[in-house]
Amino acid sequence: MIDAMTLSGFLFWFIIIMNLASGRFGYETFSDLDAEAELQKINKNPKKFKTSFVLIVVEHGSIIALAMMLFMAFRPYNLLLATVWTVFRTGEGLIQIYGKKDYWGLLTLARQYSGAGGAEKNEVIDSGHRILKTKNAIFTFAQILFSIGTLSYSILFVTYGVVPAIIGWFGIIASILYGFGNGITLAKPGFKVLWNIGGLLILLFELALGGWLLFYSR
């Protein structure tokens, strides 16, 4: 029987795969704010946009499933920390799913853009710019929630020794750097150095943690 730890490991890797797959179809985690170029790209291949949209929404839903699986697997060790990461990582997934309703509107704007001219075209581009800007802001805020949730289960891992200590400590360091990086990016969107470093560390952490839970936790 597959237990909650193994399912958690699978979901860590599945989320990474869905992220990469959506990117292959054109989805940008942090969008370039050139709305005109984005509308042209969507209009050129709307099917590609729809596919990337479905993949990223599945990824967001999987984040919520992961939070639940981690809660089931590790709540006996510390209910408070388990509740914290469940609330924050579920919030991360929900806020991103909610934000995607506006992002889907780019498909309609792309159609309008192709038949518009003059002032009307500029209005469509401005609407697209607002959607992309809002998407980036929602993502950045959601990643602050992600960092708090990740820090919570990393602390539990280190405190109770339920995964190798090096993975737990790596998660603590990565989540703190990534959280600060996202906070700085929220205030100064042009400054992404710490965000990029933290993001790379988080990727390595989730690959290692997911692999351990999937293959070695039983």
C-alpha positions in Angstrom: 0.0 0.0 0.0 1.3 3.4 -0.9 1.5 5.6 2.2 1.3 9.4 2.6 5.1 9.9 2.7 5.5 8.1 -0.7 2.6 10.1 -2.2 4.2 13.3 -0.9 7.5 12.4 -2.6 5.6 11.7 -5.9 3.8 15.0 -5.7 7.0 17.0 -5.1 8.4 15.5 -8.4 5.0 15.8 -10.2 4.7 19.5 -9.4 8.2 20.1 -10.8 7.4 18.1 -13.9 4.1 20.1 -14.4 6.0 23.3 -14.0 8.6 22.4 -16.6 5.9 21.0 -19.0 3.9 24.2 -18.8 7.0 26.2 -19.5 7.7 24.0 -22.6 4.3 25.2 -23.9 5.0 28.8 -23.3 3.9 29.5 -19.7 6.2 32.0 -17.9 6.4 31.6 -14.1 7.2 35.3 -13.9 5.9 37.0 -17.0 7.6 39.5 -19.2 5.4 42.6 -19.1 5.5 43.1 -22.9 1.8 42.5 -23.3 1.8 43.1 -27.1 4.3 40.3 -27.7 2.4 38.0 -25.4 -0.9 38.6 -27.2 0.8 38.0 -30.5 2.3 34.8 -29.3 -1.1 33.6 -28.0 -2.9 34.5 -31.2 -0.3 32.6 -33.2 -0.9 29.4 -31.3 -3.9 29.5 -28.9 -3.8 25.7 -28.5 -0.4 26.0 -27.0 -1.6 28.7 -24.5 -4.6 26.5 -23.5 -2.3 23.5 -22.9 0.1 25.5 -20.8 -2.8 26.9 -18.8 -4.2 23.4 -18.1 -0.8 22.1 -17.0 -0.1 25.0 -14.6 -3.6 24.8 -13.1 -3.0 21.1 -12.5 0.3 22.1 -10.8 -1.5 24.5 -8.5 -4.0 21.9 -7.6 -1.2 19.4 -6.9 0.3 21.9 -4.4 -2.9 21.6 -2.4 -2.8 17.8 -2.6 0.8 17.9 -1.4 0.0 20.0 1.6 -2.7 17.5 2.6 -0.4 14.5 2.1 2.4 16.1 4.1 -0.1 16.8 6.9 -1.3 13.2 7.0 2.3 11.9 7.0 3.8 14.2 9.6 1.1 15.6 11.8 1.9 13.0 14.6 5.3 14.7 15.2 4.0 18.3 15.6 0.4 19.3 14.9 1.2 23.0 15.1 3.9 23.0 12.4 1.7 20.6 10.3 -1.2 23.0 10.5 1.0 26.0 9.6 2.4 24.4 6.4 -1.0 23.1 5.4 -2.7 26.5 5.7 0.1 28.4 3.9 0.8 25.9 1.1 -3.0 25.4 0.6 -3.3 29.2 0.5 -0.5 29.3 -2.1 -2.3 26.9 -4.4 -5.7 28.5 -4.0 -4.5 32.1 -4.6 -2.8 31.0 -7.8 -5.8 29.1 -9.1 -8.0 32.1 -8.3 -5.6 34.4 -10.2 -5.7 32.2 -13.3 -9.2 33.3 -14.1 -7.9 36.7 -15.2 -4.9 35.1 -16.9 -7.2 33.0 -19.0 -8.7 36.4 -20.2 -5.5 36.9 -22.3 -7.0 34.4 -24.8 -10.0 36.7 -25.4 -7.7 39.8 -25.5 -5.5 38.1 -28.1 -8.5 37.6 -30.4 -9.5 41.2 -29.9 -6.0 42.4 -30.6 -5.9 40.7 -34.0 -8.9 42.6 -35.2 -8.3 45.9 -33.4 -6.6 49.1 -34.6 -5.5 52.4 -33.3 -6.8 53.4 -29.9 -8.7 50.2 -29.5 -5.5 48.1 -29.9 -3.7 50.2 -27.3 -6.6 49.6 -24.9 -6.3 45.8 -25.4 -2.6 46.0 -24.9 -3.1 48.0 -21.6 -5.6 45.4 -20.4 -3.1 42.6 -21.2 -0.3 44.5 -19.3 -2.5 44.8 -16.2 -3.3 41.1 -16.3 0.4 40.1 -16.6 1.4 42.6 -13.8 -1.3 41.2 -11.5 -0.2 37.6 -12.3 3.3 38.5 -11.3 2.2 40.1 -8.1 0.0 37.2 -7.1 2.8 34.7 -7.9 5.3 36.7 -5.7 2.9 36.8 -2.8 2.0 33.1 -3.2 5.7 32.3 -3.0 6.0 34.1 0.3 3.3 31.7 1.5 5.2 28.9 0.0 8.4 29.9 1.9 6.6 29.9 5.2 5.0 26.5 4.6 8.4 25.1 3.4 10.2 26.5 6.4 7.6 24.9 8.7 8.1 21.3 7.5 11.9 21.8 7.2 11.9 22.8 10.9 9.9 19.6 11.7 12.3 17.5 9.6 15.3 18.8 11.5 13.7 18.7 14.9 12.4 15.2 14.8 14.9 13.6 12.4 12.2 12.1 10.1 14.3 12.8 7.0 18.1 13.1 6.7 19.3 16.2 8.6 21.1 17.7 5.6 17.9 17.8 3.7 16.0 19.5 6.5 18.7 22.1 7.0 19.0 22.7 3.3 15.2 23.4 3.3 15.5 25.9 6.1 18.2 27.9 4.4 16.5 27.7 1.0 13.1 28.7 2.2 14.5 31.7 4.2 16.5 33.0 1.2 13.6 32.4 -1.2 11.2 34.1 1.1 13.3 37.2 1.5 14.0 37.2 -2.2 10.3 37.2 -2.9 9.6 39.9 -0.3 12.3 42.1 -2.0 10.9 41.4 -5.4 7.4 42.4 -4.3 8.8 45.8 -3.2 11.4 46.1 -6.0 10.3 44.1 -9.0 13.5 44.7 -10.8 15.7 43.1 -8.1 15.7 39.3 -8.6 19.2 38.2 -7.6 18.2 36.7 -4.3 14.9 35.4 -5.7 16.9 33.5 -8.4 19.4 32.0 -6.0 16.6 31.0 -3.6 14.6 29.5 -6.4 17.5 27.3 -7.5 18.1 26.1 -3.9 14.4 25.4 -3.5 14.4 23.3 -6.7 17.4 21.2 -5.5 15.7 20.9 -2.0 12.4 19.6 -3.5 14.2 17.2 -5.9 16.2 15.7 -3.0 13.2 15.6 -0.5 10.9 14.2 -3.1 13.4 11.5 -4.0 14.0 10.5 -0.4 10.3 10.4 0.4 9.5 8.4 -2.8 12.3 5.8 -2.6 13.7 5.7 1.0 10.9 6.6 3.4 9.4 3.1 3.7 
